[in-house]
Amino acid sequence: MTQNNLTQIYWLEGFSGVAHGKHVISIEDFPEFLKRCNETGLQVVGLKIGNPVQYLECILHANDSYIQQFGKTAQETWYFRQ
């Protein structure tokens, strides 16, 4: 992942498409969250360092698995083009 120093967001290098944020996870729960994402087809494409630091905001690719689990609406949306 690459880092954007101004906003403390780390992105999956080379990602293009639509991603949705605001999925806040504790650092302790992060490994299990990643495991569940892999099992269900969700792809974490970005991480935002939370405040306090013990929390991460996961930014997920808005793929078919995302839509099935969360619907088409989101609190925060990111668009990437290559």
BELLINGI-V805474 format. One record per backbone hydrogen bond with DSSP energy under -0.5 kcal/mol. NH is the residue of the N-H (numbers start at 0). CO is the residue of the C=O. E is the energy in kcal/mol with one decimal. If there is no record, write none. Layout:
BEGIN
nh/co/e
NH/CO/E
NH/CO/E
END
This chain:
BEGIN
nh/co/e
1/10/-2.7
3/8/-2.5
4/2/-0.7
6/3/-0.8
7/3/-1.5
8/3/-1.1
9/46/-3.3
10/1/-2.7
11/44/-3.2
12/10/-0.5
14/11/-1.9
16/79/-1.8
18/77/-2.6
19/59/-2.9
20/75/-2.0
22/57/-1.1
23/21/-0.9
24/55/-3.2
26/53/-2.5
29/25/-0.9
29/26/-0.6
30/26/-0.5
32/28/-2.4
33/29/-2.7
34/30/-2.0
35/31/-2.5
36/32/-2.5
37/33/-2.5
38/34/-2.0
39/35/-1.6
40/36/-1.0
41/36/-1.9
44/42/-0.6
44/58/-2.7
45/58/-1.5
46/9/-2.5
47/56/-2.5
48/7/-2.1
49/54/-2.0
54/51/-1.5
55/24/-3.3
56/47/-2.7
57/22/-3.2
57/55/-0.6
58/45/-2.9
59/19/-2.8
59/57/-0.6
60/42/-2.9
61/17/-3.1
62/60/-2.0
66/62/-2.2
67/63/-2.3
68/64/-1.8
69/65/-3.2
70/65/-0.6
70/66/-1.7
77/18/-3.2
79/16/-2.8
END
